[in-house]
Amino acid sequence: MAAVKNSFTLDRNLLGAAASILPDSDAPAKQAMGKLDGVSVHVLRFGADGIPDERAVDAIRDSYHLRGWKHIVTTSRGGGPIHDDVTDVWMVLDGVNVRGAVVLAETAKSLTLVTIAGNLSTVDLLHLRGHFGIPKFDTGETQQ
């Protein structure tokens, strides 16, 4: 029922091409991107009335739980119809490595689902900060 639907997928070849345009100073991110099998992004934008059935979004959340994905975090930012959004992150772990991750970002008028497949260490995830919509949070490192 979305007014606008956009989707794209980056396979291993396209991810390699994307990594090749990163600067040499971002070598750790290039290496981490080489471990990805694919990244998919699906964006649904709804009209002025917003998401018509919140139960459908809850069903998406429940489906990851039922399939054994580990729910990592839910963030919520309240503050009215423009700033009222929720983001959930799930991961599939193989020991300490991340085999897949999903980010579900919901605003009052849109839903974005990002899936990542690969074999990444937690350090690789840190190197991917600032790419593919992964926030570049402050780790206390000194920037030069």
C-alpha positions as CSV (number, residue, x, y, z in Angstrom):
1,M,0.0,0.0,0.0
2,A,3.0,2.3,-0.2
3,A,2.8,5.3,-2.5
4,V,6.5,4.9,-3.4
5,K,8.6,1.8,-3.4
6,N,12.3,1.8,-4.1
7,S,14.7,-1.2,-3.8
8,F,18.2,-2.0,-4.8
9,T,20.7,-4.7,-4.2
10,L,24.4,-4.6,-4.4
11,D,25.9,-8.1,-5.1
12,R,29.5,-9.1,-4.5
13,N,30.6,-7.6,-7.9
14,L,28.9,-4.2,-7.2
15,L,30.3,-4.1,-3.7
16,G,33.8,-4.7,-5.1
17,A,33.2,-1.8,-7.5
18,A,32.1,0.4,-4.6
19,A,35.1,-0.5,-2.6
20,S,37.4,0.4,-5.4
21,I,36.3,4.0,-5.3
22,L,37.1,4.4,-1.6
23,P,40.3,6.3,-0.9
24,D,43.4,4.3,0.0
25,S,43.2,5.8,3.4
26,D,40.0,3.8,4.0
27,A,41.8,0.4,3.4
28,P,40.1,-1.3,6.5
29,A,36.6,-0.4,5.1
30,K,37.7,-1.8,1.6
31,Q,38.8,-5.1,3.3
32,A,35.5,-5.3,5.3
33,M,33.5,-4.7,2.1
34,G,35.3,-7.6,0.4
35,K,33.8,-9.9,3.1
36,L,30.2,-8.9,2.1
37,D,28.1,-11.1,-0.1
38,G,25.4,-8.5,-0.6
39,V,23.5,-5.5,0.6
40,S,19.8,-4.9,-0.1
41,V,17.8,-1.8,0.6
42,H,14.0,-1.5,0.4
43,V,12.3,1.8,1.0
44,L,8.5,2.2,1.3
45,R,7.1,5.7,1.5
46,F,3.5,6.2,2.5
47,G,1.1,9.1,1.9
48,A,0.0,11.8,4.4
49,D,-1.8,9.2,6.5
50,G,1.4,7.3,7.2
51,I,1.8,3.6,7.6
52,P,-1.7,2.2,7.2
53,D,-1.3,-0.9,9.4
54,E,1.2,-0.9,12.3
55,R,0.4,-4.6,12.8
56,A,2.1,-5.4,9.5
57,V,5.3,-3.7,10.7
58,D,5.1,-5.6,14.0
59,A,4.7,-8.9,12.0
60,I,8.1,-8.1,10.3
61,R,9.7,-7.6,13.6
62,D,8.2,-10.8,14.9
63,S,9.4,-12.8,11.9
64,Y,13.0,-12.1,12.6
65,H,12.6,-13.2,16.2
66,L,10.9,-16.4,15.1
67,R,13.7,-17.2,12.7
68,G,16.3,-17.0,15.4
69,W,17.9,-13.6,14.6
70,K,19.4,-11.9,17.7
71,H,17.7,-8.6,18.4
72,I,20.5,-6.2,19.2
73,V,18.9,-2.9,19.7
74,T,15.8,-0.8,19.4
75,T,16.1,3.0,19.3
76,S,13.2,5.3,19.6
77,R,13.1,9.0,19.2
78,G,9.9,10.7,20.2
79,G,8.9,14.3,19.4
80,G,5.9,14.6,17.2
81,P,4.9,13.3,13.8
82,I,8.2,14.2,12.1
83,H,10.6,12.9,14.7
84,D,8.7,9.9,15.9
85,D,10.8,7.0,14.6
86,V,11.9,3.6,15.7
87,T,15.0,1.6,14.5
88,D,15.6,-2.1,15.1
89,V,18.8,-4.1,14.4
90,W,19.0,-7.9,14.2
91,M,22.0,-10.1,13.6
92,V,22.8,-13.7,12.9
93,L,25.9,-14.7,14.6
94,D,28.3,-17.6,13.8
95,G,30.4,-17.7,16.9
96,V,31.7,-14.1,17.1
97,N,31.3,-13.4,13.4
98,V,28.3,-11.7,11.9
99,R,26.8,-13.7,9.1
100,G,23.9,-11.3,8.5
101,A,22.3,-8.1,9.8
102,V,19.0,-6.3,9.3
103,V,18.1,-2.7,10.1
104,L,14.5,-1.8,10.1
105,A,13.9,2.0,10.3
106,E,10.4,3.2,10.7
107,T,9.2,6.8,10.6
108,A,5.6,8.1,10.6
109,K,5.5,8.0,6.8
110,S,8.2,5.5,5.7
111,L,9.7,2.1,6.3
112,T,13.3,1.2,5.3
113,L,14.7,-2.3,5.5
114,V,18.4,-2.9,5.0
115,T,19.9,-6.4,4.9
116,I,23.5,-7.3,4.9
117,A,24.9,-10.7,4.2
118,G,28.6,-11.8,4.6
119,N,31.0,-13.1,7.1
120,L,32.2,-10.1,9.2
121,S,34.0,-9.8,12.5
122,T,32.9,-7.1,14.9
123,V,36.1,-5.2,14.0
124,D,34.9,-5.3,10.3
125,L,31.6,-3.7,11.4
126,L,33.6,-0.9,13.1
127,H,35.4,-0.3,9.8
128,L,32.1,0.0,7.9
129,R,31.0,2.9,10.1
130,G,29.9,5.8,7.8
131,H,29.2,3.4,4.8
132,F,25.8,1.9,3.8
133,G,24.0,4.0,6.3
134,I,25.9,2.6,9.3
135,P,26.3,5.6,11.6
136,K,29.8,6.9,12.2
137,F,29.5,7.1,16.0
138,D,32.1,8.7,18.1
139,T,34.4,6.1,19.7
140,G,36.6,8.6,21.5
141,E,39.3,8.2,18.9
142,T,41.3,11.3,18.1
143,Q,40.7,12.5,14.5
144,Q,43.7,13.8,12.6
